[in-house]
Amino acid sequence: MNNILSDLALQLLKLLNKNRLKVGTAESCTGGMLAQYLTMHPGSSKTYNYSFITYSNEAKIKILCVNKGLIKEYGAVSKQVVCEMAKNLYNYNNDIDIAIAISGIAGPGGSSHNKPVGLVHHAVASKSKLEHKKIIYEGNRESIRKNSVKTCIEMAIQAIN
C-alpha cells in the first residue's frame, strides 16, 4: 500500500503542477499521513501549501472555524463537519485551489452504534465544487488510515480532471 500511496501522491502533485494549482489539507483521523505522502516527493513545495491536523473538536473549531453547533448536532465524524472543514480550509487564505479534508474513526475504540470503526468522511473543495465520500473501511487502524489517504488523493485527482 505504501508504494500505491506514494505513486498516487506523485500523480496528484504532477497534475497540480501541470495545471498550476496548489493544495492544502485538513486531517483528523489520518493525523498528518496525507501530508506525509504529499510532501515525500522532491518539489512538492511547488504545489503543496499547508496542512492542519485538527484531531480534536476544539482544533476543528479554533483552527478551521467549524461551527460548534455542527459538531454538537452531527458529531465530528460527519458529512456536515468534513465538508465545512474542506470549505473553510479552501477559504483560509485564498492561496490554495484544492482543499482536502478527512474525519473518521480509525479505531480500535471511539465507535458507537451509528458510527462504527472504519467510518470515514472525505471532502474535496475547489472553486467550482465540493465533493464528499462516506466509506466504512474494513481492517485495522493503519489500513483504515491508509485507505482514507488513498481515497482523498483519488478524489483530488478526479476534481482536477
C-alpha positions in Angstrom: 0.0 0.0 0.0 2.9 2.4 0.7 4.0 2.3 -2.9 0.5 2.8 -4.2 0.1 5.9 -1.9 3.4 7.3 -3.0 2.6 6.8 -6.7 -0.8 8.4 -6.3 0.6 11.3 -4.4 3.2 11.8 -7.1 0.5 11.7 -9.8 -1.5 14.3 -7.9 1.5 16.6 -7.5 2.3 16.3 -11.2 -1.3 17.1 -12.1 -1.3 20.1 -9.7 2.0 21.4 -11.1 0.8 20.9 -14.7 -2.3 22.9 -14.0 -0.5 25.5 -11.8 -2.7 24.6 -8.8 -2.0 24.4 -5.1 -3.4 22.1 -2.5 -3.9 22.2 1.3 -5.1 19.5 3.7 -7.1 19.3 6.9 -6.7 16.0 8.7 -8.3 14.4 11.7 -8.1 10.6 11.9 -5.1 10.4 9.5 -3.1 12.6 11.8 -0.9 14.0 9.0 -0.5 10.9 6.9 -1.9 12.6 3.8 0.6 15.5 4.3 3.4 12.9 4.7 2.7 11.3 1.3 2.2 14.6 -0.4 5.5 16.0 0.9 7.7 12.9 0.4 8.4 13.8 -3.2 11.0 16.4 -4.1 9.5 19.6 -5.5 6.2 19.1 -3.6 6.5 22.7 -2.2 5.6 24.0 -5.7 2.1 22.7 -5.2 1.6 21.8 -1.6 0.9 24.9 0.6 -0.1 23.8 4.1 -1.8 21.3 6.3 -3.7 21.4 9.6 -4.1 18.4 11.9 -7.3 19.1 13.7 -7.6 16.0 15.7 -9.8 17.4 18.5 -13.1 19.1 18.2 -11.6 22.2 19.7 -8.9 22.3 17.0 -11.6 22.0 14.3 -13.5 24.9 15.8 -10.5 27.2 16.6 -8.3 26.5 13.5 -10.8 25.7 10.8 -13.7 27.7 12.2 -16.0 24.7 12.1 -19.4 25.7 13.6 -19.6 24.3 17.1 -23.3 23.6 16.5 -22.5 21.3 13.6 -20.2 19.2 15.8 -22.8 19.1 18.6 -25.6 18.1 16.2 -23.9 15.7 13.8 -20.6 14.8 15.5 -17.0 15.4 14.3 -17.3 12.4 12.1 -20.0 13.5 9.7 -20.6 14.8 6.2 -21.5 18.2 7.6 -18.3 18.7 9.6 -15.9 17.3 7.0 -17.5 19.4 4.3 -17.2 22.5 6.5 -13.5 21.6 7.2 -12.8 21.5 3.4 -14.7 24.7 2.6 -13.1 26.7 5.4 -9.7 25.4 4.5 -10.3 26.4 0.9 -11.2 29.9 2.1 -8.4 30.1 4.8 -6.0 32.4 2.9 -7.3 32.2 -0.7 -3.9 30.7 -1.6 -4.9 27.1 -2.5 -7.1 25.8 -5.3 -7.9 22.4 -3.8 -8.7 21.7 -0.2 -8.8 18.1 1.1 -10.4 17.2 4.5 -10.7 13.9 6.4 -12.5 12.9 9.6 -13.2 9.4 10.7 -12.9 6.6 13.3 -9.7 4.7 12.8 -10.2 2.5 15.9 -9.9 0.3 17.7 -12.0 2.4 20.0 -14.1 5.5 19.6 -17.0 3.9 17.8 -20.7 3.9 18.5 -23.8 2.0 17.2 -24.3 4.6 14.4 -20.6 5.3 13.8 -18.6 2.1 13.6 -14.8 1.8 13.5 -13.8 2.3 9.9 -16.3 5.1 9.2 -14.5 7.9 7.4 -15.8 11.1 5.7 -13.7 12.6 3.0 -14.2 16.0 1.3 -12.5 17.9 -1.5 -13.4 21.6 -2.1 -12.4 23.7 -5.1 -13.7 26.9 -6.6 -16.4 25.1 -8.5 -17.4 22.2 -6.4 -17.5 20.3 -3.1 -17.3 16.5 -3.3 -17.9 14.2 -0.3 -17.5 10.5 0.2 -18.5 8.4 3.1 -16.8 5.0 3.4 -16.7 2.3 6.0 -13.4 0.6 5.7 -12.6 -2.9 7.0 -9.3 -3.6 8.7 -7.0 -2.3 11.4 -6.2 1.3 12.4 -3.3 1.6 9.9 -5.2 0.2 6.9 -8.2 2.4 7.6 -5.9 5.5 7.7 -4.0 4.5 4.6 -7.2 3.7 2.7 -8.6 7.1 3.7 -5.5 8.8 2.3 -5.9 6.9 -0.9 -9.5 7.9 -1.3 -8.7 11.6 -0.7 -5.9 11.6 -3.2 -8.1 9.9 -5.8 -10.9 12.4 -5.1 -8.4 15.3 -5.6 -7.2 13.8 -8.9 -10.8 13.5 -10.1 -11.6 17.1 -9.0 -8.8 18.3 -11.2 -9.6 16.1 -14.2 
